[in-house]
Amino acid sequence: MAATGHWWGTPGKVYTSTDGGHTFTLSQGSVNAGLAPNYFGSTSLAVNPNVEGDLWLTDGNAVYHSTDSGASWAKLSNFASIFTGNPWPQVQGASAIALGKAKAGAPYSAAVYVVGVINGVWGVHRSDDGGATWTRFNDDANQFGGIGVMAADQAIYGRIYISGTGRGMLYSN
């Protein structure tokens, strides 16, 4: 999988490979999803290691989910603007996504983590049910100095790794 896009450029596109990355073809589903240019410089893509073809993507505006290797995308929800007094009103909330180890007994095969604004609150949010409900993962005292990149642990439920803007690498349980 590869995702492209930039906030001042053309809408993002997703390319898929079926030969271990030797060649890539454009996913027509990404074109139809209308992926938006992303203020943060790139689209964030996560692949569920537990289910073949299960992909999650943020484009700076929304969260998308595909269960067919990117042939089609369902827009999960709209997220509110990340910045108050935002000079770029088109910049929306979901800027990073990662998949980690699922909670024991959870209905979905991975924990989904999103950096963005849900119900007017910025933070890292987690869903254990495939995006149906979200719980804020951090609190007001732990904003991490902003988040550039995020990864989730595949062995430890609830552990994420983030690059705090100007604060180095951090992890949280």
Helices and strands as residue ranges (DSSP letters): E 2-3, E 14-16, E 25-26, H 28-33, E 44-47, E 55-58, E 62-66, E 74-78, E 96-100, E 111-118, E 121-127, E 135-136, E 147-152, E 160-164, E 168-172
